[in-house]
Structures are given as C-alpha cells and as structure tokens.
Amino acid sequence: MAKYILKRILYILLVFIILSFLVFSIYNMIPNDKAAAAAREEIKNNNKLNYEERYLYWQRRYGLDGNLIQRYLRWLGLYPFYDGSYQGMLQGYLGTSITQGRPVSEVIAEPMQNTIFINIFATILALGITIPLGIFCAVKRGSKRDLAVQVGTIVGYSTPVFIIAILFIWLFSVVLGIFPVSGMGTPGADYTGFRWFIDRMYYLALPLIVMTFCSLGGMTRYVRASMIEALSLDCIRTARAKGVKEQVVIYSHAWRNALIPIVTLVIGWFLSIFSGSIMIENIFGLNGVGKVYYDALNNNDNEVVLALQMFYIFIALAGNLVIDLAYGFIDPRIRISK
C-alpha cells in the first residue's frame, strides 16, 4: 500500500510539473505585459523618467526578465529574482494581483472559505436526498412513484442552472418574499457569533436551495442505475433465496456493490467544492472562488487565474488517487497495492 501511494504521488508530481509548464507557457503567450503597463503609469505621473529604464526595472521586479524556462523556474521558486531572492510557489508566494495590488493568496483566501462553506452544505443536503431517493426508485422500479421521480429528475437535469436560479428568485424572493435576492449578509450589519451565522445562512438559503435542486436529477438517476444493476447480481438472488431479510439485502449486499461506480461521482462532487460555481456565485452576488476566477479572466489578471488553475489541477490529480484508494476499501476484490 505505502509503495503504491508513493508511486502515485511521484506520478502526480510529474504530471503536475508537465501541466503547470504547459499552462504557464499558454498564459505567457497572452499579450498582456504588466511591466510595460507599470512603466507607462510611472511616466504618466512623471514624464522625466526614462521608459526603457523603468520597463527593465519592472521586468526584474515582476520576474519577467529572462527566457521562458527561467521565468517558469522563478515562478516555481527554483530560480532567483534579480536581487537574488526566491519567491515562488514553493515559498508560498503565488504572485500579486494586478487589479487589486495584493498578494494572490490574500485575494483568494476569503472567497475560498466562502465557497467551501456554501458547497459543503449543498453537497451534504444533495447526498442526503439523492442517495435514499435513488435506492428507493431502484427497489420500487417501474412503480408510479418511480416514474414520477424519473420525470422530475429529467426536467431538473435538462433545465439550465441559470433558468432554475431565475425561477427560484422569482418564486421565493419576488412572489413570496421569503429570501433576499443576492448578497451574503445584511448590509451594514456587524453581527458576530451565532447571530452572524443565522444572518449568513438566511442570505445563503436561496443559493443553497438552487444548488441542491440542480444536483438532484443527475445524482438520483446515477444511484438508481447503479442499484438496479447491483440488485440483478447473482449474489443478491442467492441471498434472497437463503431467506436473508430484504433490508439486509438492499442496504448491505446491494448497496456495497453499487458503491463502486457511485464513489467516483461522489468524490468528484466533493472535490468540486473548491472550484466554486461561476454561474451561481455571479447570479446571487456571492464572494466565492468561481466569481473571483470569472472576474480575473475578464480583467486579464493572469496571476490570479494561473494560481487558481494550478490549484484545480492539483485537486484533480489528488482526487484520482483518493478515488483509487476508495475503490480498495469499498471492494476488497480490487487490489490497490500494484
């Protein structure tokens, strides 16, 4: 097991280096020279300055001097800046946001917390509904209740997220007036402790409802299909023939076999917590990672975009390792030591 994990970690590092270099090269081809912009801004304020000198200064300041390999190694923290210092990912430095003038780590810190906070609630709610519902539909396959759920999940799965969000805003905010349209807290309020939590959840209730509703269709159908396949296995027929209780057959034998394909989707769902929801966060005005990523793309803030892109790549690679390890724990027939 330890040898397998070590081998996979080395594989993850190799793939991460290759992908990071490709992504870094792509963003370096974008015609957006922040050193030139900084030099022009200085000369605009003081026309006695020499453009070439200031341009060279800002190139060195931002680490943009040298060839592509040198800039990449400097970005990783393996190659020194002009003053001999090392400031890169290995040192915990992700660059400086052009639009906000702050370190990228500070720019994404609060939105990352908000995104995790929002998505953990939505994921727990969705899994708490879809797994029992999918099992019920598989056991009652072909019944009227199963058909009703299938129709509902198809409608929910086929409707775009922004349409559902608009409909829910119209119903719960405009017609019923239960929830606010957007925001993450009462404007001007300075709540703390439990009062802050209640106020935050009041504003996040509608986005959470939308996110949960949008997740129900696909996950319910996936659980249902996996359970139907598991219930048709020979071992399930044998267990029933031996007189094993139906509850044990369904929730012990069948569900254990159905978990193999489901675990990939569930773990991937949890990993998506960190990526945020660009559509939901922009519609409801939430300060999350998805909105920060979208704004950075629009403003050509490549340092923020590049840092988030690397984070997503690492999460995806680590997630594959977690999924493979989970397979071994769920099904002892799968060997993960090789």
Beta strands, then each sheet from edge to edge (+ up, - down):
end
